[in-house]
Amino acid sequence: MSRKRGPGNRTNVGEDEIVELAEMFRLMSDPTRLRIILACLNEPVAVGDMASSLGLSASLVSHHLRLLRAARLLQADRQGRQVFYVVGDDHIRSMLTDMVDHVAEGGAEAE
């Protein structure tokens, strides 16, 4: 089976891009950070609300948010005294949604 190659199916990836991709996947491999990203998948969420819903301290959530924002996995929007975070990139949102669906399908097949 041959794979169609085009702008969305790049196979020639430079070393700098490989390193950046590996870092993104490393950040997302931490269960706490993944829960944070998924909490921000569909709508902006304030730090305090996120900490409360995930059962984590605001300082721990803030620490993880700094890393995720630096890797461009999340975007921040300050509104007054609160900062709201959201997955602002459709590529990230699509990949995570597809992976969540993939895991859910695997669970259904095992039954």
PyMOL commands that set and color helices and strands:
alter all, ss='L'
color gray80, all
select helices_A, chain A and resi 15-28+31-39+47-54+58-70+90-110
alter helices_A, ss='H'
color red, helices_A
select strands_A, chain A and resi 45-46+75-79+82-86
alter strands_A, ss='S'
color yellow, strands_A
deselect
rebuild
show_as cartoon
